[in-house]
Amino acid sequence: MIGRKLLLLLFLVTLSHSAVLAQGSKRIVLNHFIADPNQRSIVYLTDAEGTAKDVTLTFYTEAGEIIGQKRASIPANGTVYVKPHDVIKRPAYGKAIAVSSGRILGEYWQIVETDDAGYSVAVPMKAALGHDRLLVQHFVSDNNVTSNIYISDTRGKGDVPVEISFYDENSNLLSRTSKTVPSNGSVTVKPWDILQKKTVGSARIDTKGGPIVGEYWQIVSGKFEDPNRKGKERFINYAVAVPLHGKIDTPLKIFESPTEIRLTVEVHFDVDKADIREADKPNLEEVAKVVDRYFSDGEIVLVEGHTDESGAADYNLKLSQKRADAVTSYLVSTFGLSTGQLKAVGYGESRLAVPGATGDAGQVNRRVVFSIPKI
């Protein structure tokens, strides 16, 4: 059942979004939950910043319909827990999204105890940034094994077509299928239903619409042939759940630190100018796509203006603000980004990329960059 792992080539830009989650996010996604009075399932939401948080946890069916909502306050450095059945009041399953006034972490725990099986599983919730491509490092296709791939929409801006490609451990394509993730909803893909044979391998999920997140669940409970004793069986009982890694399709470089997410893009200025150059407009279009596609309205994007060291410091501070304002106005007027989501701020010559560089060489300092603060 457990074969040699396929060497995984992570399709990441510079940012690992599991790392973003480690620092907390204002919107996090739970790809799968159950609400059942006979089973224990709990969502844990934890403050990641040391300040109290207001949070709203919304439960959806796979079709994207809201079936329950819970509002709570998370104490500074504290945790609250929510039992899906206490909110929904009836048996159900689907996905959930937590939206908070500040950055939070989330986990989902599911504990099952029946006469035939008993298992527990815990999976971290994913930052709702989303990806254009997801990878399932390892799946099992077996009619005696419950193996599910859960794929969720993160934006609620319309249905998202996806294509799922299954590969064996030698990278041979086994099958390819298409699904549609409903707006605010999710889909469940069962490898056995697609492949109809016992095998293991990896899978790639490509979105044809908005960004997605996902998980892989595998539950085994029953008697299986013992490979070490011919003709004998052994009882196996376990469950695993892992979030899927992914890629954002953008040429922008994205860096993460404990305090911010930073978009690095070529936007430079001539000496003593705040005019946007034609050569930089394609880069600003890419920034607009990334901000609109991946970041929610609650994420404030700082548009940071900078100068080189030529000129007086007070003058440079005003010039850097003009550069930040010019870029902000261009993004709003040309691409329709929200003025409430962009905040222009000038730093003058206080944050030089290359100290001492002026004139033609100082272009590296005469710039605008973008950051999303975490604190």
CORDAHU-V206976 format. One record per pair of residues at least 24 apart in sequence whose ideal C-beta (glycine too) atoms are under 8 Angstrom apart, sorted by the first residue. I is the first residue (numbers start at 1). J is the second residue. If there is no record, write none. Layout:
i->I j->J
i->I j->J
This chain:
i->1 j->140
i->1 j->142
i->1 j->145
i->1 j->200
i->1 j->220
i->1 j->224
i->2 j->200
i->3 j->169
i->3 j->200
i->4 j->169
i->5 j->137
i->5 j->138
i->5 j->169
i->6 j->137
i->6 j->138
i->6 j->167
i->6 j->169
i->6 j->171
i->6 j->201
i->6 j->202
i->8 j->135
i->8 j->137
i->8 j->202
i->10 j->135
i->10 j->245
i->10 j->247
i->11 j->133
i->11 j->135
i->11 j->245
i->11 j->246
i->11 j->247
i->12 j->245
i->12 j->246
i->12 j->247
i->13 j->247
i->13 j->248
i->13 j->250
i->13 j->252
i->13 j->253
i->13 j->254
i->14 j->253
i->14 j->254
i->14 j->255
i->15 j->248
i->15 j->254
i->15 j->255
i->15 j->256
i->15 j->261
i->16 j->245
i->16 j->256
i->17 j->126
i->17 j->127
i->17 j->129
i->17 j->131
i->17 j->245
i->17 j->246
i->18 j->126
i->18 j->243
i->18 j->245
i->19 j->256
i->20 j->127
i->20 j->129
i->20 j->256
i->20 j->261
i->21 j->105
i->21 j->124
i->21 j->125
i->21 j->126
i->21 j->127
i->22 j->105
i->23 j->48
i->23 j->103
i->23 j->256
i->23 j->258
i->23 j->374
i->24 j->48
i->24 j->49
i->24 j->102
i->24 j->103
i->24 j->104
i->24 j->105
i->24 j->374
i->25 j->103
i->25 j->104
i->25 j->127
i->25 j->128
i->25 j->129
i->26 j->99
i->26 j->100
i->26 j->101
i->26 j->102
i->26 j->103
i->26 j->104
i->26 j->296
i->26 j->298
i->26 j->299
i->27 j->97
i->27 j->98
i->27 j->99
i->27 j->100
i->27 j->127
i->27 j->128
i->27 j->154
i->27 j->296
i->27 j->298
i->28 j->97
i->28 j->98
i->28 j->104
i->28 j->105
i->28 j->106
i->28 j->125
i->28 j->126
i->28 j->127
i->28 j->128
i->29 j->95
i->29 j->96
i->29 j->97
i->29 j->125
i->29 j->126
i->29 j->127
i->29 j->128
i->29 j->152
i->29 j->154
i->29 j->213
i->30 j->95
i->30 j->96
i->30 j->97
i->30 j->98
i->30 j->106
i->30 j->108
i->30 j->125
i->31 j->95
i->31 j->126
i->31 j->150
i->31 j->151
i->31 j->152
i->31 j->186
i->31 j->213
i->31 j->214
i->31 j->215
i->31 j->243
i->32 j->93
i->32 j->94
i->32 j->95
i->32 j->108
i->32 j->148
i->32 j->150
i->32 j->186
i->32 j->188
i->32 j->215
i->32 j->217
i->32 j->241
i->33 j->59
i->33 j->84
i->33 j->93
i->33 j->94
i->33 j->95
i->33 j->96
i->33 j->108
i->33 j->110
i->34 j->84
i->34 j->91
i->34 j->92
i->34 j->93
i->34 j->110
i->35 j->59
i->35 j->68
i->35 j->84
i->35 j->85
i->35 j->87
i->35 j->88
i->35 j->90
i->35 j->91
i->35 j->92
i->35 j->93
i->36 j->85
i->36 j->91
i->37 j->85
i->37 j->91
i->38 j->114
i->39 j->110
i->39 j->111
i->39 j->112
i->39 j->113
i->40 j->83
i->40 j->109
i->40 j->110
i->40 j->111
i->40 j->112
i->41 j->83
i->41 j->84
i->41 j->85
i->41 j->108
i->41 j->109
i->41 j->110
i->41 j->111
i->42 j->81
i->42 j->82
i->42 j->83
i->42 j->108
i->42 j->109
i->43 j->81
i->43 j->82
i->43 j->83
i->43 j->84
i->43 j->96
i->43 j->98
i->43 j->106
i->43 j->107
i->43 j->108
i->43 j->125
i->44 j->79
i->44 j->80
i->44 j->81
i->44 j->106
i->44 j->107
i->44 j->108
i->44 j->109
i->45 j->72
i->45 j->74
i->45 j->79
i->45 j->80
i->45 j->81
i->45 j->82
i->45 j->98
i->45 j->100
i->45 j->104
i->45 j->105
i->45 j->106
i->46 j->74
i->46 j->78
i->46 j->79
i->46 j->104
i->46 j->105
i->46 j->106
i->46 j->107
i->47 j->74
i->47 j->75
i->47 j->76
i->47 j->77
i->47 j->78
i->47 j->79
i->47 j->102
i->47 j->104
i->48 j->102
i->48 j->103
i->48 j->104
i->48 j->105
i->49 j->102
i->49 j->103
i->49 j->374
i->49 j->375
i->50 j->76
i->50 j->77
i->51 j->76
i->51 j->102
i->52 j->76
i->53 j->100
i->53 j->101
i->53 j->102
i->53 j->104
i->54 j->100
i->54 j->101
i->55 j->80
i->55 j->98
i->55 j->99
i->55 j->100
i->55 j->101
i->55 j->104
i->56 j->98
i->56 j->99
i->56 j->100
i->57 j->82
i->57 j->87
i->57 j->96
i->57 j->97
i->57 j->98
i->58 j->96
i->58 j->97
i->58 j->98
i->58 j->99
i->59 j->84
i->59 j->87
i->59 j->88
i->59 j->92
i->59 j->94
i->59 j->95
i->59 j->96
i->60 j->94
i->60 j->95
i->60 j->96
i->60 j->97
i->60 j->184
i->60 j->185
i->60 j->186
i->61 j->92
i->61 j->94
i->61 j->185
i->62 j->93
i->62 j->94
i->62 j->95
i->62 j->182
i->62 j->185
i->62 j->186
i->62 j->187
i->62 j->188
i->63 j->182
i->63 j->185
i->64 j->153
i->64 j->156
i->64 j->182
i->64 j->183
i->64 j->184
i->64 j->185
i->65 j->185
i->66 j->184
i->67 j->92
i->67 j->94
i->68 j->92
i->74 j->100
i->74 j->104
i->94 j->185
i->94 j->186
i->95 j->150
i->95 j->152
i->95 j->185
i->95 j->186
i->97 j->128
i->97 j->154
i->97 j->184
i->98 j->125
i->99 j->296
i->99 j->298
i->103 j->374
i->103 j->375
i->110 j->239
i->110 j->241
i->112 j->239
i->116 j->221
i->117 j->221
i->117 j->222
i->117 j->237
i->118 j->237
i->119 j->219
i->119 j->221
i->119 j->237
i->119 j->238
i->119 j->239
i->120 j->239
i->121 j->217
i->121 j->219
i->121 j->239
i->121 j->240
i->121 j->241
i->122 j->241
i->123 j->215
i->123 j->217
i->123 j->241
i->123 j->242
i->123 j->243
i->124 j->243
i->126 j->213
i->126 j->215
i->126 j->243
i->128 j->154
i->128 j->213
i->128 j->296
i->129 j->154
i->129 j->211
i->129 j->248
i->129 j->294
i->129 j->295
i->130 j->154
i->130 j->155
i->130 j->210
i->130 j->211
i->130 j->212
i->130 j->213
i->130 j->246
i->130 j->293
i->130 j->294
i->131 j->207
i->131 j->211
i->131 j->212
i->131 j->213
i->131 j->246
i->131 j->247
i->131 j->248
i->132 j->206
i->132 j->207
i->132 j->211
i->132 j->246
i->132 j->247
i->132 j->248
i->132 j->249
i->133 j->204
i->133 j->205
i->133 j->206
i->133 j->207
i->133 j->246
i->133 j->247
i->133 j->249
i->134 j->204
i->134 j->205
i->134 j->212
i->134 j->213
i->134 j->214
i->134 j->244
i->134 j->245
i->134 j->246
i->135 j->202
i->135 j->203
i->135 j->204
i->135 j->205
i->135 j->244
i->135 j->245
i->135 j->246
i->136 j->202
i->136 j->203
i->136 j->204
i->136 j->205
i->136 j->214
i->136 j->216
i->136 j->244
i->137 j->202
i->137 j->242
i->137 j->245
i->138 j->200
i->138 j->201
i->138 j->202
i->138 j->216
i->139 j->166
i->139 j->191
i->139 j->200
i->139 j->201
i->139 j->202
i->139 j->203
i->139 j->216
i->139 j->218
i->140 j->191
i->140 j->200
i->140 j->218
i->141 j->166
i->141 j->191
i->141 j->192
i->141 j->194
i->141 j->195
i->141 j->197
i->141 j->198
i->141 j->199
i->141 j->200
i->141 j->201
i->142 j->192
i->142 j->198
i->143 j->192
i->143 j->198
i->144 j->220
i->144 j->222
i->144 j->224
i->145 j->192
i->145 j->218
i->145 j->219
i->145 j->220
i->146 j->217
i->146 j->218
i->146 j->219
i->146 j->220
i->147 j->190
i->147 j->191
i->147 j->192
i->147 j->216
i->147 j->217
i->147 j->218
i->147 j->219
i->148 j->188
i->148 j->189
i->148 j->190
i->148 j->216
i->148 j->217
i->148 j->218
i->149 j->188
i->149 j->189
i->149 j->190
i->149 j->191
i->149 j->203
i->149 j->205
i->149 j->214
i->149 j->215
i->149 j->216
i->149 j->217
i->150 j->186
i->150 j->187
i->150 j->188
i->150 j->189
i->150 j->214
i->150 j->215
i->150 j->216
i->150 j->217
i->151 j->179
i->151 j->181
i->151 j->186
i->151 j->187
i->151 j->189
i->151 j->205
i->151 j->212
i->151 j->213
i->151 j->214
i->152 j->181
i->152 j->185
i->152 j->186
i->152 j->212
i->152 j->213
i->152 j->214
i->153 j->181
i->153 j->182
i->153 j->183
i->153 j->184
i->153 j->185
i->153 j->186
i->153 j->210
i->153 j->212
i->154 j->210
i->154 j->211
i->154 j->212
i->154 j->213
i->155 j->183
i->155 j->210
i->155 j->211
i->155 j->293
i->156 j->183
i->156 j->184
i->157 j->183
i->157 j->210
i->158 j->183
i->158 j->209
i->158 j->210
i->159 j->183
i->159 j->209
i->160 j->207
i->160 j->208
i->160 j->209
i->160 j->210
i->160 j->212
i->161 j->207
i->161 j->208
i->161 j->209
i->162 j->187
i->162 j->205
i->162 j->206
i->162 j->207
i->162 j->208
i->162 j->209
i->162 j->212
i->163 j->205
i->163 j->206
i->163 j->208
i->164 j->189
i->164 j->194
i->164 j->203
i->164 j->204
i->164 j->205
i->165 j->203
i->165 j->204
i->165 j->205
i->165 j->206
i->166 j->191
i->166 j->194
i->166 j->195
i->166 j->201
i->166 j->202
i->166 j->203
i->167 j->201
i->167 j->202
i->167 j->203
i->167 j->204
i->168 j->199
i->168 j->200
i->168 j->201
i->169 j->200
i->169 j->201
i->169 j->202
i->174 j->199
i->174 j->201
i->181 j->209
i->181 j->212
i->205 j->244
i->210 j->293
i->211 j->248
i->211 j->293
i->211 j->294
i->212 j->246
i->213 j->243
i->213 j->244
i->213 j->246
i->214 j->243
i->214 j->244
i->214 j->246
i->215 j->241
i->215 j->242
i->215 j->243
i->215 j->244
i->216 j->241
i->216 j->242
i->216 j->244
i->217 j->241
i->248 j->290
i->248 j->294
i->250 j->286
i->250 j->289
i->250 j->290
i->251 j->286
i->252 j->286
i->252 j->287
i->252 j->290
i->258 j->374
i->259 j->373
i->259 j->374
i->259 j->375
i->260 j->371
i->260 j->372
i->260 j->373
i->260 j->374
i->261 j->371
i->261 j->372
i->261 j->374
i->262 j->369
i->262 j->370
i->262 j->371
i->262 j->372
i->263 j->287
i->263 j->290
i->263 j->369
i->263 j->370
i->263 j->371
i->263 j->372
i->264 j->369
i->265 j->369
i->265 j->370
i->267 j->327
i->267 j->367
i->267 j->368
i->267 j->369
i->268 j->363
i->268 j->364
i->268 j->366
i->268 j->367
i->269 j->323
i->269 j->363
i->269 j->366
i->269 j->367
i->269 j->368
i->270 j->366
i->271 j->308
i->271 j->310
i->271 j->359
i->271 j->362
i->271 j->366
i->272 j->311
i->272 j->319
i->274 j->319
i->274 j->322
i->274 j->323
i->274 j->325
i->274 j->326
i->275 j->326
i->276 j->326
i->276 j->327
i->276 j->330
i->281 j->330
i->284 j->327
i->284 j->330
i->284 j->331
i->284 j->334
i->284 j->335
i->285 j->334
i->285 j->335
i->287 j->331
i->287 j->370
i->288 j->331
i->288 j->334
i->288 j->335
i->288 j->337
i->291 j->331
i->291 j->337
i->291 j->341
i->291 j->342
i->291 j->370
i->292 j->335
i->292 j->336
i->292 j->337
i->295 j->341
i->295 j->372
i->297 j->338
i->297 j->340
i->297 j->341
i->299 j->341
i->299 j->372
i->300 j->341
i->300 j->342
i->300 j->343
i->300 j->372
i->300 j->373
i->301 j->341
i->301 j->342
i->301 j->343
i->301 j->370
i->301 j->371
i->301 j->372
i->302 j->343
i->302 j->345
i->302 j->370
i->302 j->371
i->302 j->372
i->302 j->373
i->303 j->327
i->303 j->328
i->303 j->331
i->303 j->342
i->303 j->343
i->303 j->344
i->303 j->345
i->303 j->368
i->303 j->370
i->304 j->345
i->304 j->346
i->304 j->347
i->304 j->351
i->304 j->368
i->304 j->369
i->304 j->370
i->304 j->371
i->305 j->344
i->305 j->345
i->305 j->346
i->305 j->347
i->305 j->368
i->306 j->346
i->306 j->347
i->306 j->348
i->306 j->349
i->306 j->351
i->306 j->352
i->306 j->353
i->306 j->365
i->306 j->366
i->306 j->367
i->306 j->368
i->306 j->369
i->307 j->348
i->307 j->349
i->307 j->365
i->307 j->366
i->308 j->349
i->308 j->352
i->308 j->357
i->308 j->358
i->308 j->362
i->308 j->365
i->308 j->366
i->309 j->349
i->309 j->352
i->309 j->355
i->309 j->356
i->309 j->358
i->309 j->362
i->309 j->365
i->310 j->358
i->310 j->359
i->310 j->362
i->313 j->348
i->313 j->349
i->316 j->348
i->316 j->349
i->317 j->346
i->317 j->347
i->317 j->348
i->318 j->346
i->319 j->346
i->319 j->348
i->320 j->346
i->320 j->347
i->320 j->348
i->320 j->349
i->321 j->345
i->321 j->346
i->322 j->346
i->323 j->366
i->323 j->368
i->324 j->368
i->327 j->368
